[in-house]
Amino acid sequence: MTGAATFAPWRKLRWLYAPDPVMAGYALRTTCTSLLALGIALWMELGSPQWAALTVWMVAQGTRGRSLAKAKWHLFGMVLGVICGVGLVAAFPQSPLMFILLLAGGIGIFCMIGTFLPGPASMTNYRIHGMRATGFTYAIISLDGIADPNHIFSIAASRATYIVLGIVLEASISGLFQLGLTKRTRQQLAGTFEGALKSALGAVSGVLAGDPKALKDMQGVFGNVTALGDQVEFAEVELGRHDHAGDHTRAALADIAVLLARAQDLATLMRLPLSQDDAFRIEADNIRRFLLDIPDRLNGPEGISPILADLRDLHRECRLKVVAAFEAEDTHDTREAILRHGMLQQGLVELIDTLRMALRQFEAARNPQKHDSFHAPIRSYRDWGQAIANSLRASVTIFGAGLIWIATAWSSGLAFIMFVAIVCSLFSTLERPALATQSFLRGACCAVIAGGILDLALLGKPTVFEMLAMWSGLAMMLGGLAFAFPPLTLSAVSYNLFLPIMIGPSNQDRTDEIAYFNTALPLILGLLYATWMYRVFLPYDAAHQRWTMREHILKDLHRIAAGKGRETVDSIVARNVDRFVRLMNNAGNTPSPVISAYLNGILSAMRVMLNLLRIEAIQHASGLSWPARRALDLVMARMSHFSGRYHGHYGRTLRATNLAISRLRREETIEHRPRERFVLIAALTSLDVISAELDTNRVFFDARSPYFDPNER
């Protein structure tokens, strides 16, 4: 026991003494590239050549696709930032207050635009990184230029030159180490789908087996599908857009999310009274075994066609069993059981249809066809409130730093503002920027320490570039290795970003003690100030986020029931899974019962939306009798007024749903036309799911207090 405790701290340093070979290669490659960029910048006698090495570390990523995607958006952001920075200095060369005001406002606007771009609000979203790079470049050019406005064009040209130099070198050298990239990328896309499918089919099989843990296991599968979907974009970059394999993979993953939603509907139906009998249990067990065999069959020699044929057979069998139930002689006592059995068969039909669509998309991704025009865009779900909060958070923080500079006339005030602006540009689009800046601050402190050792000791007597490269390379290599260790990734980014600035290489002189402390002090104070501002001005509020998310969900219910939005199954599932993952990732220290209740509520609301969409389709396409249509219209009308804020609306909506179920059951007993009975069963299936979800998750839907949490009742 003592020995295990003794060696525990050393295990945390495995990234240093036993690194992953792939990531060690990444660290070595990026270190060499950054030193090459630094050497070329020194040879070209550019001002502040450290920005060339810094750019390499900003762009470099662990895979070719990530590096190219980030390089493209960084280049776009650099061009836009240069134009805006030159314009700002040219407009207000001698008006410090207006300069600071427009600097802060400009970065705030970039953060707002970045918030609306597609993809998750994370550091790996390189569309948002384009806006981060815009704010970053806008800040460094305008702050360097305001000190010497007569030379703003030469300053902007030199800054743009070394940024382009770093981007081109990193993209070129990383490409030399990517042999057989296309083949590996296709294998990666196939592995992405197969991994998601295997976990999803395992969860669905648990539902069919009646495992009570299956629904809880699905929560992790939803998060896994979302994470895998975010990685498809980088595979598309590596493939070069020669085909639509990435689009098909993204659509296949979306179908897996829909498959999980259908399985949850089936689980709800299986819990209803009289829903299961021995025949259904045998059928469910056979389907479960079939589903578990699919991942192995996908890699077998038979291909995907036999699997699709088997799924068609299962689909036909389920439909025939519903027809057989129609034709069976029944009494008043058995009518309810027959109806429930038909609803379960309908749930199985929809489950099988969704799985067939997912497998077809997978086959299209694995064997792309010529002249394929299929497109599945990356979805984005942002709101104006979040965008305005992100913009204000960045603008006010930078403007406050500018006021400190104006009030104190600090000689290093411009450097202080620059570091604050860099932090705000990078993190204001995140949902929890205060946590990110804490890790960033730790990395900056390590960069200050490493820079002090290099500047004041090892590079105290500079001779040639080789000595600079040797000692700087060792320090950079440590940061590259730390980047591969997830708990240290963000700190390593900060370390790699600020280390070249702390070294401050130059052709004419070196960073002496005065220059070192005049760089280290504004860096540390700038990050401390930004961290403090993120905690006191518009801080992250978990309770507020939960209520806002629930309010948006209720508005979606209104819109779908009223027929005002052009929603699809994919869009509903994607939006709610995005909410689910965001809430799960930002849970923080919130008690698990609260988070669990909200996660269940989001998935419950998703199922209600999907079944409202089905009822809307039934209303438009079926030949239902007037009483049945009237009952469905009443449910949709009540749901279109359902706010969840007041108890009466919730109660009326649930009561209207139960009344519609009773009316449609009576209509089903007197209806003899097979097609209309199919439609009635489909409508009853949706209504039963809606009723069960409204009743089971009453705490979520009956939100009488804006900051109400389940454990506070």
Disulfide bonds with the S-S distance in Angstrom:
none
